[in-house]
Amino acid sequence: MGAILHRQRMRRQFGLVEQSAQGFTHEDSNWIRSQGFDPRTLPRKSHWFLPNGRGAYAPSDPYHLGLYRQRGMTLKEPMIAAQDFKPRTIPVPSIARQVIFLLSQQERWEGSASELAATIGNRTPTGLSRLLGTPKVTAALSTEGITVKRGYKGNSRVLRLERR
């Protein structure tokens, strides 16, 4: 008999058994139905959504249901209007701003990292070359249509910055 109770407890613990509708008030049951779920088959954990569209996977028992409803959370994903959606602005690194300013005066620049460091200032050639290869800087430059290419001119290494 103990093994059967243990299996039943494990099934309940891991959500393999449907949660009974017991414990939900009539109002809660109606609210769950309005969200498109049946209170008798509501899983132990559900995806809860905030009004801004962010969500979390959390318990859906009667206690937590009351807490989440007080906070304005729903089981249905909210429809976000197009005017409410604001894309995240990514800050542009200072080195990217300096390269953008340099290429606003000319269409293309070619030279060594030392020459670029002398033109831009405040950077060592090695540090400047490394910074130009970081994902944040390359992403900021690519949004402005600038590509950074490394290559050789004779026996010396060069950087090629150009607008597309």
SULDA-V91371 format. One record per run of one state. SS is the DSSP state (H for helix, E for strand, L for the rest). FROM is the first residue (numbers start at 1). LEN is the number of residues. If there is no record, write none. Layout:
BEGIN
ss=(SS	SS)
from=(FROM	FROM)
len=(LEN	LEN)
END
This chain:
BEGIN
ss=(L	H	L	H	L	H	L	E	L	E	L	H	L	E	L	H	L	E	L	H	L	H	L	H	L	E	L	E	L)
from=(1	2	14	26	35	39	42	45	50	55	60	62	71	74	75	94	106	108	112	113	121	125	133	135	144	146	154	156	164)
len=(1	12	12	9	4	3	3	5	5	5	2	9	3	1	19	12	2	4	1	8	4	8	2	9	2	8	2	8	1)
END
